[in-house]
Amino acid sequence: MVNEPGSNVSLLHQLLRPCSLDGSKGRDTSRGEAEEDEEQESEEEQEEDLGQLMEIDPMELEISHTLIPMVNSEEGGTLLDRIKLTRRQCALELGFVVPPIRIRDNIQLRPGEYDILIRSARVARGKIMLGRFLAMNPGTAIKPIEGIETQEPVFGLNAYWIELEQREEAELNGYTVVDPETVMVTHITETIKAYARELFGSQELRDILDNVKQSHPAVLEELIPSILSMGMVHKVCTNLLKEQVSIRDMVRILEVLAEIGADSKDADTLTEYVRNALSRTIVRPLTGDDQILKVITLDPSVEEIITDAISSSIDEAAGNVSSSLALDGGTAQLIINATATAINNAVIDTQPVILCSSLIRRHFKRLTEQFLPNIVVLSYNEKIVCTLNNLYLL
């Protein structure tokens, strides 16, 4: 029987409810405990949501609403699968597992636009057109082609968005034609390589070292922490990744650090020794099938100017010597301009490579990287195992 409001049974129930010590009306304890549990669970969920909200993803891809079909497999989108393959390929090339890439839509982006973010900061933006193909002119195009003029977002090549029916004609005329997903995936791949140093954190290093411990425990036990700290090993790895040198051969890297680390605690010096040991890994991608490495060498007078501008400092507490470059602004700009001119004048179809002495290699790289980030700087000590073809003296 259901008690109607105002009935005697309902009134009796109200009178018999427990009271608190201060004379106020009590409450149903069983029901109150349940409500408390629910409130506590709700608060914990809110705390968890806030915690997740505060987390920063190592890498994100934001897409406009018009690009959502690319990530929807039911609509034929293959972007998710291609990004998985990209992460796998980058892991093989760079030597560490790239963190997952979070994908989300952004209504503030214009149709066809996408942003690539590293730790919540936008580092790249591109625009594609679904339903069309991008025809890029690598310098071999015979004649112009009809289409929507644009610029390829990764390498800045002049390009056109064309219809499917024009694809064969464009390829016959010397254009490189790719689909929109390939444009975006290539952009993501190059961004991963460019920012590998920031994507490689302490946890990524620890994961690698855990694997090394299983296969080569003696190497790890000898090095950390008796010779070098985990932080110093991480610094050397990020130095390598900054110049897109793979750290896949971690055992060899640790062996070199164990050998040299007792005499030097300077990360830059240690990095140069590791580079020497990884010379084949560094040079191999820069040569063609003919094993010829085309390089631009520095004039001895330029090397002398840079050498004279290197100053050394001693850290007595750490017991180590470090060096830095102290060039005046005018001289630095002249060297940067001369480098750019030499690269532009060099008729090469590969990545520009500068060859110099080991003493100035890292200083020359740091001097030019802000204005010429894509050049590779090698030293004579890196045991180049291929035929050299010197093009120009800088």
C-alpha positions as CSV (number, residue, x, y, z in Angstrom):
1,M,0.0,0.0,0.0
2,V,1.4,3.4,-1.0
3,N,1.1,6.1,1.6
4,E,-0.8,9.2,0.4
5,P,0.5,12.5,1.5
6,G,-1.2,13.6,4.7
7,S,-2.2,10.1,5.8
8,N,-1.8,9.0,9.4
9,V,0.8,6.4,8.4
10,S,2.9,9.1,6.7
11,L,2.6,11.4,9.7
12,L,3.7,8.6,12.0
13,H,6.6,7.9,9.8
14,Q,7.6,11.6,10.0
15,L,7.3,11.6,13.8
16,L,9.4,8.5,14.2
17,R,12.3,9.8,12.1
18,P,15.6,10.0,14.1
19,C,16.7,13.3,15.5
20,S,20.2,14.7,15.8
21,L,21.6,15.7,19.2
22,D,20.9,19.4,18.7
23,G,17.2,18.6,18.3
24,S,17.0,19.1,14.5
25,K,15.3,16.5,12.5
26,G,17.5,13.5,11.5
27,R,17.6,11.7,8.2
28,D,17.4,8.2,6.8
29,T,20.9,7.0,7.4
30,S,20.9,4.2,4.8
31,R,19.7,6.7,2.2
32,G,22.1,9.4,3.4
33,E,25.1,7.0,3.2
34,A,24.1,6.2,-0.4
35,E,23.8,9.8,-1.3
36,E,27.2,10.5,0.3
37,D,28.8,7.7,-1.7
38,E,27.3,9.1,-4.9
39,E,28.5,12.6,-4.1
40,Q,32.0,11.3,-3.3
41,E,32.1,9.4,-6.6
42,S,30.9,12.4,-8.4
43,E,33.6,14.6,-6.9
44,E,36.2,12.0,-7.7
45,E,35.0,11.9,-11.3
46,Q,35.2,15.6,-11.5
47,E,38.7,15.6,-10.1
48,E,39.7,13.0,-12.7
49,D,38.1,15.0,-15.5
50,L,40.0,18.1,-14.3
51,G,43.2,16.1,-14.2
52,Q,42.7,14.9,-17.7
53,L,41.9,18.4,-18.8
54,M,45.2,19.7,-17.5
55,E,47.2,17.0,-19.3
56,I,49.1,18.2,-22.3
57,D,49.4,15.8,-25.3
58,P,52.9,15.6,-26.8
59,M,51.4,15.9,-30.3
60,E,48.0,16.8,-31.7
61,L,46.3,17.2,-35.0
62,E,43.4,19.6,-35.2
63,I,41.3,19.5,-38.4
64,S,38.5,21.6,-39.7
65,H,34.9,20.2,-39.9
66,T,35.3,19.5,-43.7
67,L,38.1,17.1,-43.0
68,I,36.3,14.9,-40.6
69,P,35.5,12.3,-43.3
70,M,39.2,11.6,-43.5
71,V,39.2,10.0,-40.0
72,N,35.8,8.3,-40.4
73,S,36.4,4.8,-41.6
74,E,32.7,4.3,-42.5
75,E,33.1,7.1,-45.1
76,G,36.3,5.5,-46.5
77,G,38.7,7.6,-44.4
78,T,42.1,6.0,-44.0
79,L,44.0,8.8,-42.1
80,L,44.0,6.9,-38.8
81,D,45.6,3.8,-40.3
82,R,48.2,5.9,-42.2
83,I,49.2,7.8,-39.1
84,K,49.8,4.5,-37.3
85,L,52.1,3.5,-40.2
86,T,53.8,6.9,-40.0
87,R,54.5,6.5,-36.3
88,R,55.9,3.0,-37.0
89,Q,58.2,4.3,-39.8
90,C,59.4,7.2,-37.6
91,A,60.2,4.8,-34.8
92,L,62.4,2.8,-37.2
93,E,64.1,5.9,-38.5
94,L,64.5,7.9,-35.3
95,G,65.0,5.0,-32.8
96,F,62.1,5.7,-30.4
97,V,58.4,5.2,-30.3
98,V,56.6,8.4,-31.1
99,P,53.8,9.2,-28.6
100,P,50.2,8.8,-29.9
101,I,48.8,11.7,-31.9
102,R,45.5,13.0,-30.6
103,I,43.1,14.1,-33.4
104,R,40.3,16.5,-32.8
105,D,38.1,18.8,-34.8
106,N,38.4,22.6,-34.4
107,I,35.5,24.7,-35.6
108,Q,37.7,27.8,-35.7
109,L,39.7,26.4,-38.6
110,R,38.6,27.4,-42.1
111,P,37.4,24.6,-44.5
112,G,40.3,22.4,-45.5
113,E,42.7,23.7,-42.8
114,Y,44.6,21.6,-40.2
115,D,47.0,22.5,-37.4
116,I,49.8,20.3,-36.0
117,L,50.6,21.0,-32.4
118,I,53.5,20.1,-30.2
119,R,52.7,20.3,-26.5
120,S,49.6,22.5,-27.2
121,A,51.6,25.0,-29.3
122,R,50.9,25.2,-33.0
123,V,54.0,24.5,-35.0
124,A,52.6,23.9,-38.5
125,R,49.5,24.6,-40.5
126,G,48.3,23.3,-43.9
127,K,45.4,23.3,-46.2
128,I,44.1,20.6,-48.4
129,M,41.1,20.1,-50.7
130,L,39.3,16.8,-50.5
131,G,38.2,15.4,-53.8
132,R,41.2,16.9,-55.6
133,F,44.8,16.0,-56.1
134,L,47.9,18.1,-55.5
135,A,50.2,18.5,-58.6
136,M,53.6,19.7,-57.5
137,N,56.3,21.1,-59.8
138,P,59.6,19.6,-58.6
139,G,61.4,21.7,-61.3
140,T,60.8,19.3,-64.1
141,A,57.3,20.4,-65.3
142,I,57.1,21.0,-69.0
143,K,54.1,23.4,-69.1
144,P,51.6,24.9,-66.7
145,I,48.5,23.0,-65.8
146,E,45.0,24.2,-65.1
147,G,44.0,24.1,-61.4
148,I,43.7,26.0,-58.2
149,E,47.2,27.5,-57.6
150,T,48.6,26.9,-54.1
151,Q,51.9,26.0,-52.3
152,E,52.8,22.6,-51.0
153,P,52.8,23.0,-47.2
154,V,55.9,20.9,-46.3
155,F,58.6,22.0,-48.8
156,G,57.0,25.1,-50.2
157,L,56.8,23.9,-53.8
158,N,54.6,25.6,-56.3
159,A,51.5,23.4,-56.9
160,Y,48.0,23.1,-58.2
161,W,44.9,21.4,-56.9
162,I,43.6,19.5,-59.9
163,E,40.7,17.2,-60.7
164,L,41.1,13.4,-60.9
165,E,40.7,13.5,-64.7
166,Q,43.8,15.7,-64.9
167,R,46.1,13.4,-63.0
168,E,47.5,11.5,-66.0
169,E,48.1,14.6,-68.0
170,A,49.9,16.3,-65.0
171,E,52.2,13.3,-64.5
172,L,53.1,13.2,-68.2
173,N,54.0,16.9,-68.0
174,G,56.5,16.3,-65.2
175,Y,54.4,17.0,-62.1
176,T,54.4,14.9,-59.0
177,V,50.7,14.2,-58.1
178,V,49.6,13.0,-54.7
179,D,46.2,12.7,-52.9
180,P,45.2,15.0,-50.0
181,E,45.8,12.4,-47.3
182,T,49.4,11.9,-48.5
183,V,50.0,15.7,-48.2
184,M,48.8,15.7,-44.6
185,V,50.7,12.5,-43.6
186,T,53.9,13.9,-45.2
187,H,53.4,17.1,-43.2
188,I,53.0,15.1,-40.0
189,T,56.0,13.0,-40.7
190,E,58.3,15.9,-41.4
191,T,57.0,17.6,-38.2
192,I,57.8,14.6,-36.1
193,K,61.3,14.6,-37.5
194,A,61.8,18.3,-37.0
195,Y,60.5,18.2,-33.4
196,A,61.8,14.7,-32.4
197,R,63.9,16.3,-29.7
198,E,60.8,17.6,-27.9
199,L,58.8,14.4,-28.4
200,F,61.6,12.3,-26.8
201,G,61.0,12.6,-23.1
202,S,62.5,10.9,-20.0
203,Q,59.8,8.2,-20.1
204,E,60.7,7.4,-23.7
205,L,64.4,7.0,-22.7
206,R,63.5,4.8,-19.8
207,D,61.4,2.5,-22.0
208,I,64.4,2.1,-24.3
209,L,66.8,1.5,-21.4
210,D,64.5,-1.1,-20.0
211,N,64.8,-3.0,-23.2
212,V,68.6,-2.6,-23.2
213,K,68.7,-3.9,-19.7
214,Q,67.1,-7.1,-20.8
215,S,69.6,-7.7,-23.7
216,H,72.8,-5.9,-22.6
217,P,72.6,-5.4,-18.8
218,A,76.4,-4.9,-18.3
219,V,76.4,-1.8,-20.6
220,L,73.7,-0.1,-18.6
221,E,75.1,-1.1,-15.2
222,E,78.5,0.3,-16.1
223,L,77.2,3.6,-17.3
224,I,74.3,4.7,-15.1
225,P,74.6,6.2,-12.5
226,S,78.3,5.5,-11.8
227,I,79.7,7.4,-14.8
228,L,76.8,9.5,-16.2
229,S,73.3,10.4,-14.9
230,M,70.1,9.5,-16.8
231,G,69.7,13.3,-17.5
232,M,73.0,13.5,-19.2
233,V,72.2,10.5,-21.4
234,H,68.9,12.1,-22.3
235,K,70.7,15.3,-23.2
236,V,73.0,13.5,-25.6
237,C,70.1,11.7,-27.2
238,T,68.2,15.0,-27.7
239,N,71.3,16.6,-29.2
240,L,71.4,13.7,-31.8
241,L,67.7,13.9,-32.5
242,K,67.9,17.7,-33.0
243,E,70.0,17.0,-36.1
244,Q,67.8,14.0,-37.0
245,V,70.4,11.4,-36.1
246,S,68.8,8.1,-35.2
247,I,69.3,6.8,-31.7
248,R,68.1,3.3,-32.6
249,D,71.6,1.8,-31.9
250,M,71.3,2.7,-28.3
251,V,73.7,0.0,-27.2
252,R,76.5,1.5,-29.2
253,I,75.6,5.0,-27.9
254,L,75.8,3.8,-24.3
255,E,79.1,2.0,-25.0
256,V,80.6,5.3,-26.3
257,L,79.3,7.2,-23.3
258,A,80.7,4.7,-20.9
259,E,84.1,5.0,-22.6
260,I,84.2,8.8,-22.8
261,G,82.0,9.8,-19.9
262,A,84.7,9.2,-17.3
263,D,86.8,12.0,-18.9
264,S,84.1,14.5,-20.0
265,K,80.8,15.5,-18.6
266,D,80.0,18.0,-21.3
267,A,77.0,16.9,-23.3
268,D,78.1,18.6,-26.5
269,T,81.5,16.9,-26.4
270,L,80.0,13.5,-25.7
271,T,77.6,14.0,-28.6
272,E,80.4,14.6,-31.0
273,Y,82.1,11.3,-29.9
274,V,78.8,9.5,-30.4
275,R,78.4,11.0,-33.8
276,N,81.8,9.6,-34.8
277,A,80.7,6.2,-33.7
278,L,77.4,6.4,-35.7
279,S,79.0,7.8,-38.9
280,R,77.6,5.1,-41.1
281,T,74.2,5.7,-39.8
282,I,74.5,9.4,-40.3
283,V,75.9,9.3,-43.9
284,R,73.9,6.5,-45.4
285,P,70.7,8.4,-46.0
286,L,72.7,11.3,-47.6
287,T,74.1,9.2,-50.4
288,G,72.6,7.7,-53.5
289,D,73.0,4.3,-55.0
290,D,76.4,5.3,-56.3
291,Q,77.6,6.0,-52.7
292,I,78.8,9.5,-53.7
293,L,78.4,12.2,-51.1
294,K,78.2,15.6,-52.6
295,V,79.4,18.2,-50.1
296,I,80.3,21.9,-49.7
297,T,83.5,22.5,-47.9
298,L,84.6,25.5,-46.0
299,D,87.5,27.6,-47.1
300,P,90.4,27.4,-44.6
301,S,90.1,31.1,-43.9
302,V,86.5,30.7,-42.8
303,E,87.4,27.8,-40.6
304,E,90.2,29.9,-39.1
305,I,87.7,32.8,-38.3
306,I,85.3,30.4,-36.6
307,T,88.1,28.6,-34.7
308,D,89.5,31.9,-33.3
309,A,86.0,32.8,-32.1
310,I,85.6,29.7,-30.0
311,S,86.0,30.3,-26.3
312,S,86.3,27.7,-23.6
313,S,85.1,27.7,-20.0
314,I,85.9,25.4,-17.1
315,D,83.2,24.2,-14.7
316,E,85.3,23.3,-11.7
317,A,82.3,21.9,-9.8
318,A,81.4,19.5,-12.6
319,G,85.1,19.0,-13.6
320,N,84.4,19.6,-17.3
321,V,85.3,22.0,-20.1
322,S,82.7,23.5,-22.5
323,S,83.0,25.8,-25.5
324,S,80.9,28.4,-27.2
325,L,81.1,30.6,-30.3
326,A,81.6,34.4,-29.9
327,L,81.4,35.8,-33.4
328,D,80.4,39.5,-33.9
329,G,77.1,40.0,-35.6
330,G,78.6,41.3,-38.9
331,T,80.9,38.4,-39.4
332,A,78.3,35.8,-38.5
333,Q,75.9,37.3,-41.0
334,L,78.5,37.2,-43.8
335,I,79.1,33.5,-43.1
336,I,75.4,32.8,-43.1
337,N,74.9,34.7,-46.4
338,A,77.9,32.9,-48.0
339,T,76.5,29.6,-47.0
340,A,73.1,30.3,-48.4
341,T,74.7,31.5,-51.7
342,A,76.9,28.4,-52.0
343,I,73.8,26.1,-51.4
344,N,71.8,28.0,-54.0
345,N,74.5,27.8,-56.6
346,A,75.2,24.1,-56.0
347,V,73.4,22.0,-58.6
348,I,72.5,19.0,-56.5
349,D,69.4,16.9,-56.1
350,T,70.1,15.8,-52.6
351,Q,70.1,17.4,-49.1
352,P,72.8,20.1,-48.8
353,V,75.8,18.9,-46.8
354,I,78.6,21.0,-45.3
355,L,81.9,19.4,-44.5
356,C,84.2,20.9,-42.0
357,S,86.7,20.1,-39.2
358,S,85.4,18.4,-36.0
359,L,86.5,21.4,-33.9
360,I,84.0,23.8,-35.4
361,R,81.2,21.3,-36.7
362,R,78.7,21.9,-33.9
363,H,79.4,25.6,-33.7
364,F,78.9,26.1,-37.5
365,K,75.6,24.1,-37.2
366,R,74.3,26.3,-34.4
367,L,75.4,29.4,-36.2
368,T,73.4,28.5,-39.4
369,E,70.5,26.4,-38.1
370,Q,68.1,29.3,-37.4
371,F,68.4,30.6,-41.0
372,L,69.2,27.3,-42.8
373,P,67.7,24.6,-40.7
374,N,67.7,21.9,-43.3
375,I,71.5,21.7,-44.0
376,V,73.5,18.8,-42.7
377,V,76.9,19.6,-41.2
378,L,79.4,16.8,-41.1
379,S,83.0,16.6,-39.8
380,Y,86.0,14.9,-41.3
381,N,86.2,12.7,-38.2
382,E,82.9,11.1,-38.9
383,K,84.6,8.4,-40.9
384,I,82.8,9.0,-44.1
385,V,82.8,5.7,-46.0
386,C,81.9,6.9,-49.5
387,T,83.3,8.9,-52.4
388,L,83.4,12.6,-51.8
389,N,82.4,15.0,-54.5
390,N,83.3,18.6,-53.4
391,L,81.2,21.1,-55.2
392,Y,82.1,24.5,-53.9
393,L,84.4,26.2,-51.4
394,L,82.5,28.5,-49.1
